[in-house]
């Protein structure tokens, strides 16, 4: 197995779980949003403000392609990254792609007050509609699903178990 790719809605725990999981498994860790910010030299809200979503999605795709070339890495994606087919297509079939399935209310509570552009400009109802619209894409992208309603340590343990059960290659 090459990488463990974590996907799911904003606030489902991808970054926290990814950090814990990488430490637990002795793997490299990469956060897609942090990679984009490092490459662009600015924060994601600034990218959106200055260049718009289309440019952000291009930078995101470049970062997904770069991370897909790594091996033995835990990758936390952005909430929208794997909803785009071009990003899913560059992942290796050997990657373990795990959808961290958290209830909407838990995600909403975690992202309240966030500086994410979509959170700042959307009502809870609009975020719920986005959550519902993205769920099928997460399920399509993933080859495993982890219940992310528990605490991050428990979710990291669940993903580690999935990896152990799948063995070294999918």
DSSP file (Angstrom, degrees, kcal/mol; ACC not computed):
  #  RESIDUE AA STRUCTURE BP1 BP2  ACC     N-H-->O    O-->H-N    N-H-->O    O-->H-N    TCO  KAPPA ALPHA  PHI   PSI    X-CA   Y-CA   Z-CA
    1    1 A X              0   0    0      0, 0.0    94,-0.2     0, 0.0    71,-0.1   0.000 360.0 360.0 360.0 137.0    0.0    0.0    0.0
    2    2 A X        -     0   0    0     92,-0.6    70,-0.7     1,-0.3     2,-0.2   0.924 360.0  -4.3 -82.9 -84.1    1.3    3.4   -0.8
    3    3 A X        -     0   0    0     69,-0.2    93,-2.8    68,-0.1     2,-0.6  -0.678  52.9-130.8-114.1 162.7   -0.4    6.2    1.0
    4    4 A X  E     -ab  74  96A   0     69,-2.3    71,-3.2    -2,-0.2     2,-0.5  -0.975  27.7-165.1-111.1 116.4   -3.4    6.6    3.3
    5    5 A X  E     -ab  75  97A   0     91,-2.9    93,-3.1    -2,-0.6     2,-0.5  -0.904   3.3-156.3-106.8 122.5   -5.6    9.4    2.0
    6    6 A X  E     +ab  76  98A   0     69,-3.3    71,-2.3    -2,-0.5     2,-0.3  -0.863  18.1 172.4-101.7 127.9   -8.1   10.9    4.4
    7    7 A X  E     + b   0  99A   0     91,-2.8    93,-3.1    -2,-0.5     2,-0.3  -0.894  15.6 107.7-130.0 162.5  -11.2   12.6    2.9
    8    8 A X        -     0   0    0     -2,-0.3     3,-0.1    70,-0.3    93,-0.1  -0.861  63.6 -45.6 152.4 175.8  -14.4   14.0    4.3
    9    9 A X  S >  S-     0   0    0     91,-0.4     3,-2.0    -2,-0.3     5,-0.3  -0.214  73.0 -77.5 -69.4 158.1  -16.3   17.2    5.0
   10   10 A X  T 3  S+     0   0    0      1,-0.3   101,-0.2     2,-0.1    -1,-0.2  -0.284 120.2  21.7 -50.9 134.9  -14.7   20.2    6.7
   11   11 A X  T 3  S+     0   0    0     99,-0.1    -1,-0.3    -3,-0.1    99,-0.1   0.510  83.8 117.9  84.2   4.0  -14.4   19.5   10.4
   12   12 A X  S <  S-     0   0    0     -3,-2.0    -2,-0.1    90,-0.1    -3,-0.1   0.655  91.1-100.9 -79.2 -12.7  -14.6   15.7   10.2
   13   13 A X  S  > S+     0   0    0     -4,-0.2     4,-3.0    -5,-0.1     5,-0.4   0.610  73.1 142.6 109.8  15.1  -11.1   15.4   11.7
   14   14 A X  H  > S+     0   0    0     -5,-0.3     4,-2.5     1,-0.2     5,-0.2   0.907  76.6  42.2 -56.8 -46.8   -8.8   14.8    8.8
   15   15 A X  H  > S+     0   0    0      2,-0.2     4,-2.2     3,-0.2    -1,-0.2   0.942 119.2  42.6 -68.6 -47.9   -5.9   16.9   10.0
   16   16 A X  H  > S+     0   0    0      2,-0.2     4,-2.1     1,-0.2    -2,-0.2   0.944 119.4  43.4 -64.4 -48.3   -6.1   15.8   13.6
   17   17 A X  H  X S+     0   0    0     -4,-3.0     4,-3.1     1,-0.2     5,-0.2   0.909 112.6  53.8 -64.4 -42.0   -6.6   12.1   12.8
   18   18 A X  H  X S+     0   0    0     -4,-2.5     4,-2.5    -5,-0.4     5,-0.2   0.909 109.0  47.9 -59.9 -43.3   -4.0   12.3   10.0
   19   19 A X  H  X S+     0   0    0     -4,-2.2     4,-2.0     2,-0.2    -1,-0.2   0.933 115.4  44.7 -62.4 -47.1   -1.3   13.6   12.4
   20   20 A X  H  X S+     0   0    0     -4,-2.1     4,-2.6     1,-0.2    -2,-0.2   0.912 114.0  50.0 -63.5 -43.1   -2.1   11.0   15.0
   21   21 A X  H  X S+     0   0    0     -4,-3.1     4,-2.5     2,-0.2     6,-0.2   0.914 109.4  50.0 -64.5 -44.8   -2.3    8.2   12.4
   22   22 A X  H  X>S+     0   0    0     -4,-2.5     5,-2.2    -5,-0.2     4,-1.1   0.917 113.0  47.2 -60.9 -43.0    1.1    9.1   10.9
   23   23 A X  H  <5S+     0   0    0     -4,-2.0     3,-0.4    -5,-0.2    -2,-0.2   0.931 112.7  49.4 -62.8 -45.6    2.7    9.2   14.3
   24   24 A X  H  <5S+     0   0    0     -4,-2.6    -2,-0.2     1,-0.2    -1,-0.2   0.881 119.5  36.8 -61.6 -40.2    1.1    5.9   15.3
   25   25 A X  H  <5S-     0   0    0     -4,-2.5    -1,-0.2    -5,-0.2    -2,-0.2   0.483 107.3-119.7 -94.8  -3.3    2.3    4.1   12.0
   26   26 A X  T  <5 +     0   0    0     -4,-1.1     2,-0.3    -3,-0.4    -3,-0.2   0.864  66.7 139.4  67.7  35.5    5.6    5.9   11.7
   27   27 A X      < -     0   0    0     -5,-2.2    -1,-0.2    -6,-0.2    46,-0.2  -0.714  59.8 -97.5-109.1 160.0    4.7    7.4    8.3
   28   28 A X  E     -c   73   0A   0     44,-1.5    46,-3.1    -2,-0.3     2,-0.4  -0.402  39.0-143.8 -66.8 152.2    5.2   10.8    6.8
   29   29 A X  E     +c   74   0A   0     44,-0.2     2,-0.4    -2,-0.1    46,-0.2  -0.976  19.2 178.5-123.9 137.8    2.3   13.2    7.2
   30   30 A X  E     -c   75   0A   0     44,-2.7    46,-2.3    -2,-0.4     2,-0.6  -0.998  17.0-153.7-138.0 135.0    1.1   15.8    4.7
   31   31 A X  E  >  -c   76   0A   0     -2,-0.4     4,-2.3    44,-0.2     5,-0.2  -0.939  12.5-148.4-106.1 118.8   -1.8   18.2    4.9
   32   32 A X  H  > S+     0   0    0     44,-3.1     4,-2.4    -2,-0.6     5,-0.2   0.891  97.3  50.9 -56.2 -44.3   -3.0   19.2    1.4
   33   33 A X  H  > S+     0   0    0     43,-0.4     4,-2.4     1,-0.2    -1,-0.2   0.903 110.3  49.4 -62.3 -40.5   -4.1   22.6    2.4
   34   34 A X  H  > S+     0   0    0      2,-0.2     4,-2.4     1,-0.2    -1,-0.2   0.878 109.8  52.2 -65.0 -37.4   -0.7   23.3    4.1
   35   35 A X  H  X S+     0   0    0     -4,-2.3     4,-2.3     2,-0.2    -2,-0.2   0.909 110.1  48.5 -63.8 -42.2    1.0   22.1    0.9
   36   36 A X  H  X S+     0   0    0     -4,-2.4     4,-2.7     2,-0.2     5,-0.2   0.930 111.8  49.0 -63.4 -45.8   -1.1   24.5   -1.2
   37   37 A X  H  X>S+     0   0    0     -4,-2.4     4,-2.0     1,-0.2     5,-1.0   0.899 111.5  49.4 -61.7 -41.0   -0.3   27.4    1.2
   38   38 A X  H  <5S+     0   0    0     -4,-2.4    -1,-0.2     2,-0.2    -2,-0.2   0.918 113.6  45.8 -64.7 -43.0    3.4   26.7    1.1
   39   39 A X  H  <5S+     0   0    0     -4,-2.3    -2,-0.2     1,-0.2    -1,-0.2   0.899 119.0  40.8 -66.8 -41.1    3.4   26.5   -2.7
   40   40 A X  H  <5S-     0   0    0     -4,-2.7    -1,-0.2     2,-0.2    -2,-0.2   0.714 100.6-132.8 -81.1 -20.9    1.4   29.7   -3.1
   41   41 A X  T  <5S+     0   0    0     -4,-2.0     2,-0.3    -5,-0.2    -3,-0.2   0.747  76.5  77.1  72.7  23.0    3.1   31.6   -0.4
   42   42 A X  S   <S-     0   0    0     -5,-1.0    -2,-0.2    -6,-0.2    -1,-0.2  -0.986  87.1 -89.6-157.4 160.3   -0.2   32.7    1.1
   43   43 A X     >  -     0   0    0     -2,-0.3     4,-2.0     1,-0.1     3,-0.4  -0.319  41.0-111.1 -71.0 155.1   -3.1   31.4    3.2
   44   44 A X  H  > S+     0   0    0      1,-0.2     4,-2.6     2,-0.2     5,-0.2   0.900 117.4  54.6 -57.2 -45.0   -6.1   29.7    1.4
   45   45 A X  H  > S+     0   0    0      1,-0.2     4,-2.4     2,-0.2    -1,-0.2   0.890 109.4  49.6 -57.1 -35.5   -8.5   32.6    2.2
   46   46 A X  H  > S+     0   0    0     -3,-0.4     4,-2.8     2,-0.2     5,-0.3   0.872 108.0  53.0 -69.5 -36.8   -6.0   35.0    0.6
   47   47 A X  H  X>S+     0   0    0     -4,-2.0     4,-3.1     2,-0.2     5,-1.0   0.947 112.0  45.7 -61.0 -48.0   -5.8   32.7   -2.5
   48   48 A X  H  X5S+     0   0    0     -4,-2.6     4,-1.1     3,-0.2    -2,-0.2   0.929 115.4  47.0 -59.6 -46.1   -9.6   32.8   -2.8
   49   49 A X  H  <5S+     0   0    0     -4,-2.4    -2,-0.2    -5,-0.2    -1,-0.2   0.894 122.7  32.7 -65.4 -40.8   -9.7   36.5   -2.3
   50   50 A X  H  <5S+     0   0    0     -4,-2.8    -2,-0.2    -5,-0.1    -1,-0.2   0.858 137.7  14.4 -87.1 -36.3   -7.0   37.4   -4.7
   51   51 A X  H  <5S-     0   0    0     -4,-3.1     4,-0.5    -5,-0.3    -3,-0.2   0.599  98.3-126.0-119.3 -15.9   -7.3   34.7   -7.4
   52   52 A X     X< -     0   0    0     -4,-1.1     4,-1.7    -5,-1.0    -1,-0.1  -0.118  37.0 -65.7  90.9 169.6  -10.7   33.0   -6.9
   53   53 A X  H  > S+     0   0    0      1,-0.2     4,-2.9     2,-0.2     5,-0.2   0.857 125.6  61.2 -66.2 -36.7  -11.8   29.5   -6.5
   54   54 A X  H  > S+     0   0    0      1,-0.2     4,-1.7     2,-0.2    -1,-0.2   0.920 107.6  44.5 -59.3 -43.9  -10.7   28.3  -10.0
   55   55 A X  H  > S+     0   0    0     -4,-0.5     4,-2.4     2,-0.2    -1,-0.2   0.902 112.0  53.1 -66.5 -40.3   -7.1   29.2   -9.3
   56   56 A X  H  X S+     0   0    0     -4,-1.7     4,-2.8     1,-0.2    -2,-0.2   0.931 108.0  50.7 -58.8 -44.6   -7.3   27.6   -5.9
   57   57 A X  H  X S+     0   0    0     -4,-2.9     4,-2.2     1,-0.2    -1,-0.2   0.848 109.1  51.6 -64.9 -33.4   -8.6   24.4   -7.5
   58   58 A X  H  X S+     0   0    0     -4,-1.7     4,-2.2    -5,-0.2    -1,-0.2   0.928 111.7  46.2 -66.0 -44.5   -5.7   24.4  -10.0
   59   59 A X  H  X S+     0   0    0     -4,-2.4     4,-2.2     1,-0.2    -2,-0.2   0.898 111.6  53.1 -62.4 -39.9   -3.2   24.7   -7.1
   60   60 A X  H  X S+     0   0    0     -4,-2.8     4,-2.6     2,-0.2    -2,-0.2   0.916 108.1  49.8 -60.8 -44.4   -5.1   22.0   -5.3
   61   61 A X  H  X S+     0   0    0     -4,-2.2     4,-2.5     1,-0.2    -2,-0.2   0.912 109.5  51.1 -63.2 -42.4   -4.8   19.7   -8.3
   62   62 A X  H  X S+     0   0    0     -4,-2.2     4,-2.1     1,-0.2    -1,-0.2   0.905 111.6  48.3 -60.1 -40.9   -1.1   20.4   -8.6
   63   63 A X  H  X S+     0   0    0     -4,-2.2     4,-2.6     2,-0.2    -2,-0.2   0.892 109.6  51.6 -68.2 -39.9   -0.7   19.5   -4.9
   64   64 A X  H  X S+     0   0    0     -4,-2.6     4,-2.4     2,-0.2    -2,-0.2   0.929 110.4  49.7 -61.4 -44.2   -2.7   16.3   -5.2
   65   65 A X  H  X S+     0   0    0     -4,-2.5     4,-0.8     1,-0.2    -2,-0.2   0.914 111.8  48.1 -61.1 -42.7   -0.5   15.2   -8.1
   66   66 A X  H >< S+     0   0    0     -4,-2.1     3,-0.7     1,-0.2     4,-0.2   0.920 113.8  46.2 -64.5 -43.9    2.7   16.0   -6.1
   67   67 A X  H >< S+     0   0    0     -4,-2.6     3,-1.6     1,-0.2    -1,-0.2   0.828 103.5  63.3 -69.4 -31.0    1.4   14.1   -3.0
   68   68 A X  H 3< S+     0   0    0     -4,-2.4    -1,-0.2     1,-0.3    -2,-0.2   0.757  96.3  60.9 -64.3 -22.4    0.3   11.2   -5.2
   69   69 A X  T << S+     0   0    0     -4,-0.8    -1,-0.3    -3,-0.7    -2,-0.2   0.559  90.0  88.8 -81.2  -7.8    4.0   10.7   -6.1
   70   70 A X    <   -     0   0    0     -3,-1.6     2,-0.4    -4,-0.2     3,-0.2  -0.406  67.5-141.4 -84.0 165.2    5.0   10.1   -2.5
   71   71 A X  S    S+     0   0    0      1,-0.2   -43,-0.2    -2,-0.1   -68,-0.1  -0.957  72.7  11.0-127.6 148.9    5.0    6.7   -0.8
   72   72 A X  S    S+     0   0    0    -70,-0.7   -44,-1.5    -2,-0.4     2,-0.4   0.926  90.1 138.9  53.8  53.1    4.1    5.7    2.7
   73   73 A X  E     - c   0  28A   0    -71,-0.2   -69,-2.3   -46,-0.2     2,-0.6  -0.978  52.0-138.4-129.3 138.3    2.5    9.0    3.5
   74   74 A X  E     -ac   4  29A   0    -46,-3.1   -44,-2.7    -2,-0.4     2,-0.5  -0.875  28.6-166.2 -92.4 125.4   -0.7    9.9    5.4
   75   75 A X  E     -ac   5  30A   0    -71,-3.2   -69,-3.3    -2,-0.6     2,-0.6  -0.961  15.3-157.9-121.1 124.3   -2.4   12.7    3.5
   76   76 A X  E     -ac   6  31A   0    -46,-2.3   -44,-3.1    -2,-0.5   -43,-0.4  -0.897  21.4-155.3 -95.9 119.0   -5.3   14.9    4.8
   77   77 A X        -     0   0    0    -71,-2.3     2,-0.1    -2,-0.6   -63,-0.1  -0.433  21.6 -99.2 -87.3 165.6   -7.1   16.3    1.9
   78   78 A X    >>  -     0   0    0     -2,-0.1     3,-0.8     1,-0.1     4,-0.5  -0.441  42.7-101.9 -74.3 160.6   -9.2   19.5    1.8
   79   79 A X  T 34 S+     0   0    0      1,-0.2   -71,-0.1     2,-0.1    -1,-0.1   0.761 120.2  34.3 -58.7 -27.6  -12.9   19.1    2.1
   80   80 A X  T >4 S+     0   0    0      1,-0.1     3,-1.6     2,-0.1     4,-0.4   0.549  90.8  95.9-103.0  -8.3  -13.5   19.6   -1.6
   81   81 A X  G X4 S+     0   0    0     -3,-0.8     3,-1.2     1,-0.3     6,-0.3   0.885  88.5  39.8 -54.8 -50.3  -10.4   18.0   -3.1
   82   82 A X  G 3< S+     0   0    0     -4,-0.5    -1,-0.3     1,-0.3    -2,-0.1   0.365  96.4  79.3 -88.2   8.2  -11.7   14.5   -3.8
   83   83 A X  G <  S+     0   0    0     -3,-1.6     2,-0.6    57,-0.0    -1,-0.3   0.582  82.3  79.3 -82.1 -10.0  -15.1   15.8   -5.1
   84   84 A X  S X> S-     0   0    0     -3,-1.2     4,-1.6    -4,-0.4     3,-1.4  -0.875  77.0-146.1-100.3 120.9  -13.3   16.6   -8.3
   85   85 A X  H 3> S+     0   0    0     -2,-0.6     4,-2.6     1,-0.3     5,-0.2   0.845  96.6  61.9 -54.5 -37.3  -12.7   13.6  -10.6
   86   86 A X  H 3> S+     0   0    0      1,-0.2     4,-0.6     2,-0.2    -1,-0.3   0.824 106.0  47.1 -62.8 -28.3   -9.4   15.0  -11.9
   87   87 A X  H X4 S+     0   0    0     -3,-1.4     3,-0.6    -6,-0.3     4,-0.4   0.886 111.9  49.0 -77.3 -39.5   -8.0   14.8   -8.3
   88   88 A X  H >< S+     0   0    0     -4,-1.6     3,-1.2     1,-0.2    -2,-0.2   0.870 103.9  62.3 -64.8 -35.7   -9.3   11.3   -7.8
   89   89 A X  H 3< S+     0   0    0     -4,-2.6    -1,-0.2     1,-0.3    -2,-0.2   0.746  97.7  55.6 -65.6 -24.6   -7.8   10.1  -11.0
   90   90 A X  T << S+     0   0    0     -3,-0.6    -1,-0.3    -4,-0.6    -2,-0.2   0.588  85.2 101.7 -86.8  -8.7   -4.2   10.8  -10.0
   91   91 A X  S <  S-     0   0    0     -3,-1.2     2,-0.2    -4,-0.4   -23,-0.0  -0.447  79.7-110.8 -73.2 149.0   -4.4    8.7   -6.9
   92   92 A X    >   -     0   0    0      1,-0.1     3,-1.8   -24,-0.1   -89,-0.1  -0.535  14.0-129.2 -76.7 143.1   -2.8    5.2   -7.0
   93   93 A X  T 3  S+     0   0    0      1,-0.3    -1,-0.1    -2,-0.2    -2,-0.0   0.686 110.9  62.5 -63.6 -14.5   -5.1    2.2   -6.9
   94   94 A X  T 3  S+     0   0    0     75,-0.1   -92,-0.6     2,-0.1    76,-0.3   0.565  82.1 104.2 -85.8  -9.0   -2.8    1.0   -4.1
   95   95 A X  S <  S-     0   0    0     -3,-1.8     2,-0.8   -94,-0.2   -91,-0.2  -0.464  72.5-131.3 -72.2 143.2   -3.7    4.0   -1.9
   96   96 A X  E     -b    4   0A   0    -93,-2.8   -91,-2.9    -2,-0.1     2,-0.7  -0.873  24.9-166.5 -91.9 109.8   -6.0    3.4    1.0
   97   97 A X  E     -b    5   0A   0     -2,-0.8    46,-2.4   -93,-0.2    47,-1.2  -0.890   5.9-168.1-103.2 114.2   -8.6    6.2    0.6
   98   98 A X  E     -bd   6 144A   0    -93,-3.1   -91,-2.8    -2,-0.7     2,-0.7  -0.901  15.0-147.7-112.0 123.5  -10.6    6.5    3.8
   99   99 A X  E     -bd   7 145A   0     45,-2.5    47,-2.6    -2,-0.5     2,-1.1  -0.799  13.2-146.3 -84.9 116.2  -13.8    8.6    4.1
  100  100 A X  E     - d   0 146A   0    -93,-3.1     2,-1.0    -2,-0.7   -91,-0.4  -0.752  18.0-157.5 -84.8 100.5  -14.0   10.0    7.6
  101  101 A X  E     + d   0 147A   0     45,-2.5    47,-2.3    -2,-1.1     2,-0.3  -0.700  21.9 165.4 -91.0  99.0  -17.7    9.9    8.0
  102  102 A X        -     0   0    0     -2,-1.0   -93,-0.1    45,-0.2    47,-0.1  -0.851  42.4 -99.2-112.2 148.6  -18.8   12.3   10.7
  103  103 A X     >  -     0   0    0     -2,-0.3     4,-2.0     1,-0.1     3,-0.4  -0.342  32.1-119.7 -63.4 147.0  -22.3   13.6   11.4
  104  104 A X  H  > S+     0   0    0      1,-0.2     4,-3.1     2,-0.2     5,-0.2   0.903 111.3  56.1 -55.2 -45.4  -23.0   17.1   10.0
  105  105 A X  H  > S+     0   0    0      1,-0.2     4,-2.1     2,-0.2    -1,-0.2   0.873 107.5  49.3 -59.8 -37.1  -23.8   18.6   13.4
  106  106 A X  H  > S+     0   0    0     -3,-0.4     4,-1.8     2,-0.2    -1,-0.2   0.923 112.9  47.1 -66.6 -43.8  -20.4   17.6   14.7
  107  107 A X  H  X S+     0   0    0     -4,-2.0     4,-1.7     1,-0.2    -2,-0.2   0.930 111.4  51.4 -62.0 -45.1  -18.6   19.0   11.6
  108  108 A X  H  X S+     0   0    0     -4,-3.1     4,-1.1     1,-0.2    -1,-0.2   0.908 108.6  50.9 -60.1 -43.2  -20.6   22.2   11.9
  109  109 A X  H  < S+     0   0    0     -4,-2.1     3,-0.3    -5,-0.2    -1,-0.2   0.892 110.8  49.5 -61.7 -39.5  -19.7   22.7   15.5
  110  110 A X  H  < S+     0   0    0     -4,-1.8    -1,-0.2     1,-0.2    -2,-0.2   0.786 114.2  43.8 -72.0 -27.7  -16.0   22.2   14.7
  111  111 A X  H >< S+     0   0    0     -4,-1.7     3,-2.3    -3,-0.2    -1,-0.2   0.511  79.8 123.8 -99.2  -4.1  -15.9   24.7   11.9
  112  112 A X  T 3< S+     0   0    0     -4,-1.1     3,-0.1    -3,-0.3     8,-0.1  -0.313  82.3  16.3 -55.1 134.5  -17.9   27.5   13.5
  113  113 A X  T 3  S+     0   0    0      1,-0.2    -1,-0.3     6,-0.1    -2,-0.1   0.530  93.5 150.2  79.3   5.4  -15.9   30.7   13.5
  114  114 A X    <   -     0   0    0     -3,-2.3    -1,-0.2     1,-0.1    -3,-0.1  -0.271  52.1-135.6 -68.2 155.5  -13.5   29.3   10.9
  115  115 A X        +     0   0    0     -3,-0.1    -1,-0.1     4,-0.1     2,-0.1   0.328  62.4 129.9 -92.4   8.2  -11.8   31.6    8.4
  116  116 A X     >  -     0   0    0     -5,-0.2     4,-2.4     1,-0.1     3,-0.4  -0.415  64.0-130.9 -60.8 132.8  -12.5   29.2    5.6
  117  117 A X  H  > S+     0   0    0      1,-0.2     4,-1.8     2,-0.2    -1,-0.1   0.894 105.3  50.0 -55.1 -43.1  -14.1   31.2    2.7
  118  118 A X  H  > S+     0   0    0      1,-0.2     4,-0.6     2,-0.2    -1,-0.2   0.844 111.3  48.9 -68.3 -31.9  -17.0   28.9    2.3
  119  119 A X  H >4 S+     0   0    0     -3,-0.4     3,-0.7     1,-0.2    -1,-0.2   0.905 110.2  51.3 -72.2 -41.5  -17.8   28.8    6.0
  120  120 A X  H 3< S+     0   0    0     -4,-2.4    -2,-0.2     1,-0.2    -1,-0.2   0.845 117.0  38.5 -64.0 -34.0  -17.7   32.6    6.2
  121  121 A X  H 3< S+     0   0    0     -4,-1.8     2,-0.4    -5,-0.2    -1,-0.2   0.440 105.5  78.7 -99.9   2.0  -20.1   33.1    3.3
  122  122 A X    <<  -     0   0    0     -3,-0.7     2,-0.1    -4,-0.6    -4,-0.0  -0.862  67.8-133.6-117.6 145.2  -22.5   30.2    3.9
  123  123 A X     >  -     0   0    0     -2,-0.4     4,-2.5     1,-0.1     5,-0.2  -0.440  37.5-103.7 -80.1 163.8  -25.4   29.7    6.3
  124  124 A X  H  > S+     0   0    0      1,-0.2     4,-2.3     2,-0.2     5,-0.1   0.866 124.6  54.0 -56.1 -35.5  -25.7   26.5    8.2
  125  125 A X  H  > S+     0   0    0      2,-0.2     4,-2.1     1,-0.2    -1,-0.2   0.901 108.5  47.7 -66.4 -40.2  -28.5   25.4    5.8
  126  126 A X  H  > S+     0   0    0      2,-0.2     4,-2.1     1,-0.2    -2,-0.2   0.890 111.6  50.4 -67.5 -38.7  -26.2   26.0    2.8
  127  127 A X  H  X S+     0   0    0     -4,-2.5     4,-2.8     2,-0.2    -2,-0.2   0.887 108.6  52.9 -65.2 -37.9  -23.4   24.1    4.5
  128  128 A X  H  X S+     0   0    0     -4,-2.3     4,-2.6     2,-0.2    -2,-0.2   0.917 108.6  49.7 -62.2 -43.0  -25.8   21.2    5.2
  129  129 A X  H  X S+     0   0    0     -4,-2.1     4,-2.3     2,-0.2    -2,-0.2   0.894 112.0  48.2 -62.4 -39.9  -26.7   21.2    1.5
  130  130 A X  H  X S+     0   0    0     -4,-2.1     4,-2.5     2,-0.2    -2,-0.2   0.917 110.1  52.1 -65.8 -43.4  -23.0   21.1    0.6
  131  131 A X  H  X S+     0   0    0     -4,-2.8     4,-1.6     1,-0.2    -2,-0.2   0.939 112.9  44.9 -55.2 -50.0  -22.4   18.3    3.1
  132  132 A X  H  X S+     0   0    0     -4,-2.6     4,-0.6     1,-0.2    -1,-0.2   0.871 113.7  50.0 -64.7 -37.9  -25.2   16.3    1.5
  133  133 A X  H  < S+     0   0    0     -4,-2.3     4,-0.4     1,-0.2     3,-0.2   0.850 113.1  45.6 -70.3 -34.4  -24.0   17.0   -2.0
  134  134 A X  H >X S+     0   0    0     -4,-2.5     4,-2.1     1,-0.2     3,-0.7   0.753  91.5  81.6 -81.6 -24.2  -20.4   16.0   -1.3
  135  135 A X  H 3X S+     0   0    0     -4,-1.6     4,-2.4     1,-0.3     5,-0.2   0.886  89.8  51.2 -53.1 -47.1  -21.1   12.8    0.5
  136  136 A X  H 3X S+     0   0    0     -4,-0.6     4,-2.2     1,-0.2    -1,-0.3   0.872 109.4  52.0 -59.8 -34.4  -21.6   10.7   -2.6
  137  137 A X  H <> S+     0   0    0     -3,-0.7     4,-2.2    -4,-0.4    -1,-0.2   0.897 108.7  50.0 -67.9 -39.6  -18.3   12.0   -4.0
  138  138 A X  H  X S+     0   0    0     -4,-2.1     4,-2.0     2,-0.2    -2,-0.2   0.928 112.1  47.9 -62.5 -43.8  -16.5   11.0   -0.8
  139  139 A X  H  < S+     0   0    0     -4,-2.4    -2,-0.2    -5,-0.2    -1,-0.2   0.881 112.2  49.6 -64.5 -37.6  -18.1    7.5   -1.0
  140  140 A X  H  < S+     0   0    0     -4,-2.2    -1,-0.2    -5,-0.2    -2,-0.2   0.869 113.8  45.7 -68.3 -36.4  -17.0    7.2   -4.6
  141  141 A X  H  < S+     0   0    0     -4,-2.2    -2,-0.2    -5,-0.1    -1,-0.2   0.825 102.2  80.5 -74.8 -32.0  -13.5    8.2   -3.9
  142  142 A X     <  -     0   0    0     -4,-2.0   -44,-0.2    -5,-0.2     3,-0.1  -0.421  49.8-170.2 -84.5 148.6  -13.0    6.0   -0.8
  143  143 A X  S    S+     0   0    0    -46,-2.4     2,-0.3     1,-0.2   -45,-0.2   0.206  84.8  29.9-111.7  10.3  -12.2    2.3   -0.7
  144  144 A X  E     -d   98   0A   0    -47,-1.2   -45,-2.5    -5,-0.0     2,-0.4  -0.962  68.1-149.2-159.4 152.6  -12.9    2.4    3.1
  145  145 A X  E     -d   99   0A   0     -2,-0.3     2,-0.4   -47,-0.2   -45,-0.2  -0.992   8.8-165.7-127.2 133.7  -15.1    4.3    5.5
  146  146 A X  E     -d  100   0A   0    -47,-2.6   -45,-2.5    -2,-0.4     2,-0.6  -0.974  27.8-119.7-118.9 133.6  -14.3    5.1    9.1
  147  147 A X  E     -d  101   0A   0     -2,-0.4     3,-0.5   -47,-0.2   -45,-0.2  -0.595  28.9-174.1 -68.8 115.0  -16.9    6.3   11.6
  148  148 A X        +     0   0    0    -47,-2.3   -46,-0.2    -2,-0.6    -1,-0.1   0.069  57.7  98.6-103.0  24.0  -15.6    9.7   12.6
  149  149 A X  S    S+     0   0    0    -48,-0.3    -1,-0.2   -47,-0.1   -47,-0.1   0.663  72.7  74.1 -83.5 -15.0  -18.1   10.4   15.3
  150  150 A X  S    S-     0   0    0     -3,-0.5     5,-0.0     1,-0.2     0, 0.0  -0.221 101.6 -70.1 -84.4-179.3  -15.7    9.2   18.0
  151  151 A X     >  -     0   0    0      1,-0.1     4,-2.1    -2,-0.1     3,-0.2  -0.254  50.6-102.6 -68.5 162.2  -12.7   11.1   19.3
  152  152 A X  H  > S+     0   0    0      1,-0.2     4,-2.8     2,-0.2     5,-0.2   0.837 119.4  54.6 -59.7 -37.2   -9.6   11.5   17.1
  153  153 A X  H  > S+     0   0    0      1,-0.2     4,-2.3     2,-0.2    -1,-0.2   0.930 110.6  46.4 -61.9 -44.2   -7.6    8.8   18.9
  154  154 A X  H  > S+     0   0    0     -3,-0.2     4,-2.1     2,-0.2    -2,-0.2   0.882 113.3  48.9 -65.7 -38.5  -10.4    6.3   18.3
  155  155 A X  H  X S+     0   0    0     -4,-2.1     4,-2.4     2,-0.2    -2,-0.2   0.917 110.4  50.5 -68.1 -42.6  -10.8    7.3   14.7
  156  156 A X  H  X S+     0   0    0     -4,-2.8     4,-2.4     1,-0.2    -2,-0.2   0.906 110.9  50.0 -60.2 -41.4   -7.0    7.0   14.1
  157  157 A X  H  X S+     0   0    0     -4,-2.3     4,-2.2     2,-0.2    -1,-0.2   0.901 109.0  52.0 -63.5 -40.9   -7.1    3.6   15.7
  158  158 A X  H  X S+     0   0    0     -4,-2.1     4,-2.2     2,-0.2    -2,-0.2   0.909 111.0  46.8 -62.7 -42.3  -10.0    2.5   13.4
  159  159 A X  H  X S+     0   0    0     -4,-2.4     4,-2.4     2,-0.2    -2,-0.2   0.899 110.2  53.1 -67.6 -39.5   -8.1    3.7   10.3
  160  160 A X  H  X S+     0   0    0     -4,-2.4     4,-2.4     1,-0.2    -2,-0.2   0.892 109.1  50.3 -60.8 -39.2   -4.9    1.8   11.5
  161  161 A X  H  X S+     0   0    0     -4,-2.2     4,-2.7     2,-0.2    -2,-0.2   0.913 108.3  51.9 -64.6 -42.9   -7.0   -1.3   11.9
  162  162 A X  H  X S+     0   0    0     -4,-2.2     4,-1.9     1,-0.2    -2,-0.2   0.935 111.0  48.1 -58.5 -45.5   -8.4   -0.9    8.4
  163  163 A X  H  X S+     0   0    0     -4,-2.4     4,-1.3     1,-0.2    -2,-0.2   0.917 111.6  49.5 -61.5 -43.8   -4.9   -0.6    7.0
  164  164 A X  H  < S+     0   0    0     -4,-2.4     3,-0.2     1,-0.2    -1,-0.2   0.893 111.2  49.6 -63.5 -39.7   -3.7   -3.7    9.0
  165  165 A X  H  < S+     0   0    0     -4,-2.7    -1,-0.2     1,-0.2    -2,-0.2   0.832 110.4  50.5 -68.1 -32.2   -6.7   -5.7    7.7
  166  166 A X  H  < S-     0   0    0     -4,-1.9     3,-0.4    -5,-0.2    -1,-0.2   0.713 102.0-147.6 -79.6 -20.5   -6.0   -4.7    4.1
  167  167 A X     <  -     0   0    0     -4,-1.3    -1,-0.2    -3,-0.2    -2,-0.1  -0.289  44.0 -41.6  80.9-171.1   -2.4   -5.6    4.3
  168  168 A X  S    S+     0   0    0      1,-0.1     2,-0.3    -4,-0.1    -1,-0.2   0.669 125.9  28.2 -71.7 -17.4    0.6   -4.0    2.5
  169  169 A X              0   0    0     -3,-0.4    -1,-0.1  -168,-0.1   -75,-0.1  -1.000 360.0 360.0-144.8 144.3   -1.3   -3.6   -0.9
  170  170 A X              0   0    0     -2,-0.3   -76,-0.1   -76,-0.3   -75,-0.1   0.447 360.0 360.0 -81.2 360.0   -4.9   -3.2   -1.9
